[in-house]
Amino acid sequence: MVLYGISLLYKNNQQLEQAKDFAERAFTLDAVAYPAKMQYERLQQLANIAEGLGDNVLARRYRQLSFRHRMAHSIYPGDPQYNDFAKPGGDRCG
């Protein structure tokens, strides 16, 4: 139903396919360029799913992992393992 509603915005199937390809490429580029952000968002989504299923222990575990990931992201701002890019002179950056 949602795809049908979205398809009404485009004049033909070619435009719809182009829009879908563009969205897929944008998601892929975002995942490659900002892995820390993607990991944090995925952990939050997993926590929400676990909460919806009633598994509070698993939801708490995912939230702890996402919090730790975010903390590492802010504690080591120059570290390419935790951050989007390494700034010269940042923490643990040669």
Number of C-alpha atoms within 10 A of each C-alpha: 6 6 8 8 9 10 15 11 10 13 9 10 11 10 13 17 13 11 13 12 12 12 12 12 12 12 13 12 12 13 14 12 13 15 16 21 19 15 16 20 13 14 21 19 15 18 24 19 14 18 15 11 11 11 13 14 12 17 22 15 15 21 19 15 17 22 15 13 18 17 12 16 20 13 13 17 19 21 21 17 14 21 20 17 13 18 14 11 9 13 14 12 13 10
